[in-house]
Every structure is written in C-alpha cells, then in structure tokens.
Amino acid sequence: MDFRDKTLTCRDCSKPFTWTAGEQHFFREKELINIPARCPHCRSARKAKLGLPDRAQTEVTCAKCSQQTSVPFVPRNGNPVYCSPCLTSIRAAEAADAALAVAAP
C-alpha cells in the first residue's frame, strides 16, 4: 500500500499535526487499528502526566539481515533480535507453518 503524509487534528490542543507515511507504515506492520488522536507534544505530555516513562531505544543489529535497527527493549540471554521487516516475515512464515500443521491429517 502506498502511504502519504496526512494532516490530523489533535484531540487535546486542536492543532494540526502530520501523521507521516512512515508512521502509517509502522501502524500497518504492527496491525494497529486506531490512528493517533494526539499530536506528539500532547502525547508526551499525557504520558508524563500519567507517569509513563518514554521507552528507551536500544541500537541492535538484525540477526537475519544484519541491518542496524532500534528496539524498545534491552536484548537479553543471547536471543536473536530482528528488524521490523524481518520480524514481520518470520511471523508470517510461522503462521503459515502453523496453518499447515493444523490442516495436516
């Protein structure tokens, strides 16, 4: 799908903000349904008010394609870490394998 930047209106401050094509792609990959209702500033302010910390990002190398990426956690126990596109393809392959296993007599 071809994503284009969209202008949305913030629920809290009523100011316009841009929902970028990259953010829309991320939402699609993560299967998120609801579009952002708040601008980045109001979103951060709301998280601070609720006492929610910003997620710390950790720079890692994808175990499949060797691309640099960042993840919102600290990798532990030597488990492989994947970039978003590789993780999506791995999950799709696992789902297909599971579907075949269920369909097998």
C-alpha positions as CSV (number, residue, x, y, z in Angstrom):
1,M,0.0,0.0,0.0
2,D,1.2,3.5,-0.8
3,F,1.2,5.7,2.2
4,R,1.1,9.5,2.1
5,D,1.5,12.0,4.9
6,K,-1.8,13.0,6.4
7,T,-2.8,16.1,8.5
8,L,-4.8,15.2,11.6
9,T,-6.2,17.4,14.3
10,C,-5.1,16.9,17.9
11,R,-7.8,15.9,20.3
12,D,-6.3,17.9,23.2
13,C,-4.9,21.1,21.7
14,S,-6.9,21.1,18.4
15,K,-3.7,21.9,16.4
16,P,-3.0,20.1,13.2
17,F,-0.1,17.6,13.1
18,T,1.3,15.3,10.5
19,W,0.9,11.6,10.6
20,T,3.8,10.6,8.4
21,A,3.8,7.9,5.8
22,G,6.5,6.1,7.9
23,E,4.3,6.2,10.9
24,Q,1.4,4.8,8.9
25,H,3.6,2.0,7.6
26,F,4.6,1.2,11.2
27,F,1.0,1.1,12.3
28,R,0.2,-1.3,9.4
29,E,3.2,-3.6,10.3
30,K,2.1,-3.7,14.0
31,E,-1.5,-4.2,13.0
32,L,-2.5,-1.1,15.0
33,I,-6.1,0.0,14.2
34,N,-6.6,3.4,15.8
35,I,-5.0,6.4,14.2
36,P,-3.2,8.9,16.5
37,A,-5.6,11.2,18.2
38,R,-3.0,13.5,19.8
39,C,0.0,15.4,18.4
40,P,3.5,14.2,19.6
41,H,3.7,17.1,22.1
42,C,0.3,16.3,23.7
43,R,1.1,12.6,23.6
44,S,4.3,13.1,25.5
45,A,2.6,15.4,28.0
46,R,-0.1,12.9,28.6
47,K,2.4,10.1,29.2
48,A,4.3,12.3,31.7
49,K,1.1,13.2,33.5
50,L,0.2,9.5,33.8
51,G,3.7,8.7,35.0
52,L,4.5,6.6,31.9
53,P,8.2,6.7,31.0
54,D,9.4,7.1,27.4
55,R,10.6,3.9,26.0
56,A,14.3,3.7,25.8
57,Q,15.5,2.5,22.4
58,T,18.5,0.2,22.1
59,E,20.5,0.1,18.9
60,V,21.0,-3.5,17.6
61,T,22.0,-5.5,14.5
62,C,19.2,-7.6,13.0
63,A,20.1,-11.3,13.3
64,K,18.6,-12.0,9.8
65,C,19.7,-9.2,7.5
66,S,22.4,-7.5,9.6
67,Q,20.8,-4.0,9.3
68,Q,21.1,-1.6,12.2
69,T,17.8,-1.0,13.9
70,S,16.5,0.1,17.2
71,V,14.2,-1.8,19.6
72,P,12.3,-0.6,22.7
73,F,13.9,-3.1,25.0
74,V,17.4,-4.4,26.1
75,P,18.1,-7.7,24.4
76,R,18.9,-10.5,26.9
77,N,20.0,-14.1,27.1
78,G,21.6,-14.1,23.6
79,N,18.2,-14.3,21.9
80,P,18.2,-13.1,18.3
81,V,16.8,-9.6,17.6
82,Y,15.2,-8.7,14.3
83,C,14.4,-5.5,12.5
84,S,10.7,-4.9,11.9
85,P,10.5,-6.1,8.3
86,C,12.4,-9.4,9.2
87,L,10.3,-9.9,12.2
88,T,7.1,-9.5,10.1
89,S,8.3,-12.0,7.6
90,I,9.4,-14.5,10.3
91,R,6.0,-14.2,12.0
92,A,4.2,-14.7,8.6
93,A,6.2,-17.8,7.9
94,E,5.5,-19.2,11.4
95,A,1.8,-18.5,10.9
96,A,1.8,-20.3,7.6
97,D,3.6,-23.3,9.1
98,A,1.1,-23.4,12.0
99,A,-1.8,-23.3,9.5
100,L,-0.2,-26.2,7.5
101,A,0.2,-28.2,10.7
102,V,-3.4,-27.7,11.7
103,A,-4.6,-28.6,8.1
104,A,-2.5,-31.8,8.0
105,P,-4.5,-35.0,8.6
